Amino acid sequence: MAKFWNFVIFQLGWFACIIGAAKQEVLWPALGTLAYIAWHIWRSPQPILELRLIIKAVLFGVSADSLIAYFGFLRFEDAWPSANLSPLWMWALWALVASTINSSLSWLRERPILGAILGGIAGPLSYEAGIRMGAGAWGIHGQIGGLVLLSLVWAVAIPLFFYWDRIAAGPSLAKNQ
């Protein structure tokens, strides 16, 4: 049941951040999402490892999104703190994604190729949906270039997050299975 609620809260957090960005009101959705992340870490069987995974995932995602925006493939609404840096609400979304690794996405743990395929499809579709809802726009290079780059980022991200989690856990990989 915890995996179900993790999935539901992920979806609620995603919608809250996207709608908040589209309406230029991101503070409360981002804070609410980060409050859930804090609760998720606190409830985790290994809170320090969960926190490390979330921090790594956020750094990866913020770096990737910032580079994609900097090179003109993507524009974010409410681009605080900078137009060339992934906005705070995207940081919260990357933390949300990381919170699914040991919960609702744990079934992908031993399936890195499937994780790459699903990440390469679902990640860019999520950005497209967010753009259509008004949270951003494709940059000067257009939709196709942005989708291709995002597909590559997400095809790497999901297996990479599982890899980071696996090496942090060491030989006791049997967690949450």
N, C-alpha and C positions, 0 to 999 in steps of 0.2 A: 504494500500500500504506500510505503514511503516513496517508491519510485514513481508511482502515479502522481502523488502530490508534488514531487520535484518537477515533473513534466508540466503540471498545471501551473505551478508558480512561475516556472520559466516562461510559459506563454503569457501569463498575466504581466510579468515584468517586462517582457518584450513589447507588448502592446502599450503599456503605460509609458515606457521610454519613447517609443516611436510617436505616439499621439502627443506626448509632452513636447517632443522636439518640433513636431509639426505646428504646434500652437505656441512655440517659444516659451514654454513653461516646463522646464526640465528638472528643476530643483527637487520637487517632491517625488516625482517618479524615480529619479536617480537615488535619492535618499532612502526611499522605500525599498528599492531593489538592493541597495547596499546593506540595509537592515536585515533583509532576508539572508544575504550572503553571510553576515556575521552570525546569525542564528544557525545557518547551515554548517558553518565551521564549528561552532560551539557544540552542535549535536553530532558531529562526525566522530567515528570511532578513533580516528587519528587526526585530531585538529591541526597539529603543526604541519603534517604532511599535506593536508587539505589546503591550508593557508598558503603553503609554498607553491602548490600546483596552481592555485587561483592567481597568485602574484605573477608567476611565470606566464600564465595564459594571458593575463591582462597586458603585461609588457609586450608579449608577442603581438597581440591584437592591436594595441595602440600603435606600435611601431609600424605594422603592416598598413593599417588604415591611414596613418599619418603620411607614409610614403606615397600611398595611392592618391591621397588628396593633394599632397605637395606637387606631384607630377601631373596633376590636372585630369585625373580619371574620375574623380568623385568630389562632390561638394556636400558638406554637412550644413544643415540649418542649426542655428544656435551654436556656432563653432567657438565656444568658449573653452579654453582660454586663448586660442589662436585659430585663425582660419587655416593654418597649415598643420594643426595638431588635432588628432581625433578628439572629439568633444567628450566631456565628462559622462554624458549619458551612454556613449559607446563603451566607455571603460566599464560601466555597470553591466552592459550587455555581455561583454567578454567575460566578466566575472560570473555572470549567470551561466554562460556556456560551460565554463570550467566546473560549475557546481553540478552539472549533469554527468560528468565523467564517471564518478563513482556511484551514480544513482540511476537516473532514467536512461542514460546511454551506456551503462555498464555491459550490456549485452554485446557491444562492439569491441570489448576488451581484447579478445583473441582473433579479431577479424580486421586487421589493419587495412587490407585492400578495400573491403566493404566500407570501412570508416572513411577512407580517402574518397571513394566514389560518392557516398552520401554527403560528406562534407563539401565536395566539389560541386554538388548539385544544390543542396539545401542552403548552404551559406550564401551564394550569390542570389538565390531566389528570395532569401530573407531581406537582402539589401534592396532588391528590386521592389519588393512589397513595401518596404519602408520609404523608398523614394516615391512610389505611387501614392503613399499616404501623406507625403509632404515633409518628411524628415530630412530630405537631402535632394540632390540632383546629380545627374551624370555630368562630368566635367567636359572640358574642351575636346577630349578624345572620343567622346560618345559612349553610348551604352555597351556596345560590343566589346570594346577595349576594357572597360571597367569590369564587365562580367567575366571576361577571360582572366584578368588578374585576380579578381576575387575567387574565382574557381580554383586557381592555383594555390592561393593562400589557404583556403579552407580544405583543399585536398591534402595539404601538408599539416594543417592545424590539428585536425582530429586525431590522426595517428600519433602525431608528436605529443599531444597532451596525454594520451595513454602511455606512451613511452616514458615521459617524465614521471608519471604516476608509478609505473612499474619499477623504474630504477630507484625511486625514492622509497618504495615499499620493500625493496630487496627481495630476499628469497621467499618471504611470506606473501606471495601474490594471491593467495586464496581469499582475499578480502572481498566482501560483498558478492560472493557467488554462491 
